[in-house]
Amino acid sequence: MRFSTLTASFITLLAGSAVADWKFEIWQSTDCSGGGNYISSSSVPYKGNLSPRQGSFKIITLPSSQHISFYTGSNQSGDISRYGSDLVGGPCVRNAPLSYGVYNN
């Protein structure tokens, strides 16, 4: 049996939709040490609260068409720090957020 190009493309699309498009790891420490927690999804926009306040993060994956905003207050309030795909696989970033949002640029 031979698959058509259209069938193969459809299967690839379905398989890819189950994979998270963005992912970051966040720590309570200010130097990305100790136990971290991964947060990921393929949904955008995506918002959440962090409890307790976190101290640092690393962006694992993030499309260039999206950004992550960290907020000093809960429910996406307070001061905003915005980070893009240029930090993917990059350094530990010291930040003390209580909430976050992932948005399209």
Secondary structure, DSSP 8 states (H G I E B T S, - for coil): ----HHHHHHHHHHHHHTS-SEEEEEESSTTS-S--EEEEES-SSEEEE-SS---EEEEEE--TTEEEEEEEETTTEEEEEEE-GGGTT---EE---SEEEEEE-
